[in-house]
Amino acid sequence: MPTALVTGATAGLGKAFTRALAEQGYDLVLVARSEPDLKEHADLLHAGHGVHTEVLPADLTTDEGCALVTARLAADPAVDLLVNNAGIGYEQAFLETGIQAEERLLDLNVRAVLRLTDAALQRMTARRRGSVLNVASVAGLGPAWLSSTYPASKAWIIGFTESLASSQQVRGAGVRMTALLPGYTRTEFHQRAGIPTTFPPPWLWLNADDVVRTALRDLDRGKVLSIPSLRYKTAAWGLRHLPRPLSRRFAWDISKPGH
């Protein structure tokens, strides 16, 4: 059976990825901070799908946490699919969050993705097979979330994935890389970040299982960017092609009163 390693595996899109991959017959390495939550979810996946599950408690904002996961990516059984899903965002504007919190966001959203992807690709390119799926956001295509480090971190993931996916080292070894760019998706992400879910309107919200199905299908098809739903494909086109001053005019500024 193939093996997938999923970060942020006990909530939100991460949990949806583990369910979908278990249904496809993947053995799973589940990474999150809470060992009790990991064990509970691992038991449910094993009981429901008969797949082998490993739990790896790790805080990916720390050197120690990243080292635990990179060591597993270098070990056997080899990981065939890495899903870099773990990420955070904040409800407060940049100047209200505090520099330590902003650095923690970059440690998780950027630095951990960099380190885990490097560890995975070292093994995958040597074996000449494997896949990496990095969870970004449609917000990373433009200033859709002003006064925040979050879109900048997701823009880095998009650029990083596109750059590596087109390189001879990766593509020439038969390794696939995809960046997932979801829009607003109903998961625990917004509740944990303290971000209101009364905006945007209901028709803009996506279902987590639908997002994951799209991502895995696009990965199989070799697409470098996966953007679920026509509504967000349209938004992505606008963010990429509209003049930057115009897109900034319509961006959601979380520093404004009432947002």
Secondary structure, DSSP 8 states (H G I E B T S, - for coil): --EEEEESTTSHHHHHHHHHHHHTT-EEEEEES-HHHHHHHHHHHHHHH---EEEEE--TTSHHHHHHHHHHHTSSS--SEEEE------SS-HHHH-HHHHHHHHIIIIIHHHHHHHHHHHHHHHHT--EEEEE--GGGGTTSEES-SHHHHHHHHHHHHHHHHTSHHHHTTT-EEEEE---SB-SSHHHHHT--SSSS-GGG-B-HHHHHHHHHHHHHTT-SEE--SHHHHHHHHHHHHS-HHHHHHTSEETTSTT-
